[in-house]
């Protein structure tokens, strides 16, 4: 296995990690729609502690408009862009490895 193949595999792991984080982030956002959710629950508290630092970055950029927090949309959008860029980079590295060793 050459260095480009290893790089491609590492990037694929990062892409999958971003996908999992995106899912957790969406669960967190959906849970905020229910006002009676007990955030002291250990599972929900963990979800909150994992996602809040990332969401706070975007909350500082876009203030709530009419009580609606649009920063979550920007946060998900940023993750999707990052995931797409990493996927393209992985494919380029893999294709470069194939053409280099062909």
C-alpha positions in Angstrom: 0.0 0.0 0.0 1.5 3.3 -1.1 1.3 6.7 0.6 -1.5 8.0 -1.7 -3.6 4.9 -0.9 -3.1 5.5 2.8 -3.9 9.2 2.4 -7.1 8.2 0.6 -8.1 5.8 3.3 -7.4 8.4 6.1 -9.6 10.9 4.2 -12.4 8.3 3.8 -12.3 7.8 7.6 -12.6 11.6 8.1 -15.5 11.7 5.6 -17.3 8.9 7.6 -16.6 10.7 10.9 -18.1 13.9 9.5 -21.2 11.9 8.4 -21.6 10.5 11.9 -21.1 14.0 13.4 -23.7 15.4 11.0 -26.2 12.8 12.1 -25.6 13.6 15.8 -25.9 17.3 15.0 -29.2 16.8 13.2 -30.5 14.8 16.2 -29.4 17.6 18.5 -31.2 20.2 16.4 -34.4 18.1 16.2 -34.4 17.6 19.9 -34.4 21.4 20.5 -37.9 21.5 18.9 -39.3 19.7 21.9 -39.3 22.0 24.9 -39.8 19.3 27.5 -36.6 17.4 26.7 -34.6 16.6 29.8 -31.1 17.8 28.9 -29.8 16.4 32.3 -30.2 12.9 30.8 -26.6 11.5 30.4 -27.1 10.7 26.7 -28.7 14.0 25.8 -26.1 15.8 27.9 -23.4 14.0 25.9 -25.0 15.0 22.6 -25.2 18.6 23.8 -21.6 18.7 25.0 -20.4 17.2 21.7 -22.3 19.5 19.4 -22.6 22.8 21.3 -19.0 24.0 20.8 -19.4 23.6 17.0 -22.8 25.2 17.0 -21.6 28.1 19.1 -19.1 29.1 16.3 -22.0 29.7 14.0 -24.3 31.2 16.7 -21.7 34.0 17.0 -21.9 34.6 13.2 -25.7 34.6 12.8 -27.9 35.8 15.6 -31.4 34.3 16.0 -34.0 36.0 13.8 -37.4 36.1 15.3 -36.6 33.4 17.8 -35.4 31.0 15.0 -31.8 29.9 15.2 -30.5 29.8 11.6 -27.0 29.1 12.7 -27.7 25.4 12.7 -28.4 25.4 9.0 -25.1 27.1 8.3 -23.3 24.6 10.5 -24.7 21.7 8.7 -24.0 23.3 5.3 -20.4 23.9 6.4 -20.0 20.2 7.3 -21.5 19.1 4.0 -19.1 21.3 2.1 -16.2 19.9 4.1 -17.3 16.3 3.5 -17.6 17.0 -0.2 -14.2 18.5 -0.4 -12.6 15.6 1.4 -14.4 13.1 -0.8 -13.1 14.8 -3.9 -9.6 15.0 -2.4 -9.7 11.3 -1.6 -10.8 10.4 -5.1 -8.0 12.6 -6.6 -5.4 10.9 -4.4 -6.7 7.5 -5.2 -6.8 8.2 -8.9 -3.3 9.7 -8.8 -2.0 6.6 -7.1 -3.5 4.4 -9.8 -2.2 6.4 -12.7 1.3 6.7 -11.0 1.7 3.0 -10.5 0.0 1.9 -13.8 
